[in-house]
Amino acid sequence: MLVGIIFTIITGLFFLLGIIFLNNYKNKENISLFATSLAFVVIISLLAFDLLPEIIEAKNIYLIIPLVLGFGIFIVLDRLIPHHHHEHHEHDDDEEDHLLHMQHIGVITIIALTLHNLLEGLTLYSVTINNITSGLFLMLSISLHNIPLGLQVGNSLKKQKYHVLLTILLVISSFLGALIVIIFGNINELTSTILLSLTFGVLLYILIFELFGEIKSSLKKKSTIYGIIVGVIILILSLLIEV
């Protein structure tokens, strides 16, 4: 039980590694592009290799309902959360405009990732108490994903009013998942899959309507290219660890 709790705490702390690295990097524009492109690749990997296989395995056509619901909820949230749409131009020096847009992305990304990490915490704790070795590999795989996401979230929320509270919530979300299992026991498979489908819809929205625009407008810049390359490397490493 204790090892499972420790593993969930460790995965959360890897978000902080990304944030700490961000705070010690001087060129904020480059790290912003790097973190966004890195997170773009990581979220694609979460959708394609983590969430989607679980949803398909359930073989339940009605799971499209929570998926569409998750997508729709964030269309509404996107309108309600204060933000500023940012249009990129070749010689765009409006850093404040860009920062406001990135803060908006950070808020909705944290909401989605908190839900996702809650479910990961449930899974990681349950796997670990049955097999510590399997739990260790799963923990390493999750942690590899969390570093670049920590970069992206830290960059987006740096000047957000409640950024400390939101960051703490994200960091402890996996631990909260383990706590749910300890208190209430494992949630049933149907409930878990519904939540996975909901999360899939949310992350798909963020990928298409928030991160893709940032990547497309800066695709020729070195920081974006480096972010994509590192993201692919992390994806390959995490897949090898799972195998």
Stockholm file with secondary structure:
# STOCKHOLM 1.0

chainA/1-243         MLVGIIFTIITGLFFLLGIIFLNNYKNKENISLFATSLAFVVIISLLAFDLLPEIIEAKNIYLIIPLVLGFGIFIVLDRLIPHHHHEHHEHDDDEEDHLLHMQHIGVITIIALTLHNLLEGLTLYSVTINNITSGLFLMLSISLHNIPLGLQVGNSLKKQKYHVLLTILLVISSFLGALIVIIFGNINELTSTILLSLTFGVLLYILIFELFGEIKSSLKKKSTIYGIIVGVIILILSLLIEV
#=GR chainA/1-243 SS CHHHHHHHHHHHHHHHHHHHHHHTCSCHHHHHHHHHHHHHHHHHHIIIIIIHHHHHHHTCGGGHHHHHHHHHHHHHHHHHSCCCCCCCCTTCCCHHHHHHHHHHHHHHHHHHHHHHHHHHHHHHHHHHHHCHHHHHHHHHHHHHHHHHHHHHHHHHHTTCTTHHHHHHHHHHHHHHHHHHHHHHCCCCHHHHHHHHHHHHHHHHHHIIIIIHHHHHHTTTSHHHHHHHHHHHHHHHHHHHHHC
#=GC SS_cons         CHHHHHHHHHHHHHHHHHHHHHHTCSCHHHHHHHHHHHHHHHHHHIIIIIIHHHHHHHTCGGGHHHHHHHHHHHHHHHHHSCCCCCCCCTTCCCHHHHHHHHHHHHHHHHHHHHHHHHHHHHHHHHHHHHCHHHHHHHHHHHHHHHHHHHHHHHHHHTTCTTHHHHHHHHHHHHHHHHHHHHHHCCCCHHHHHHHHHHHHHHHHHHIIIIIHHHHHHTTTSHHHHHHHHHHHHHHHHHHHHHC
//
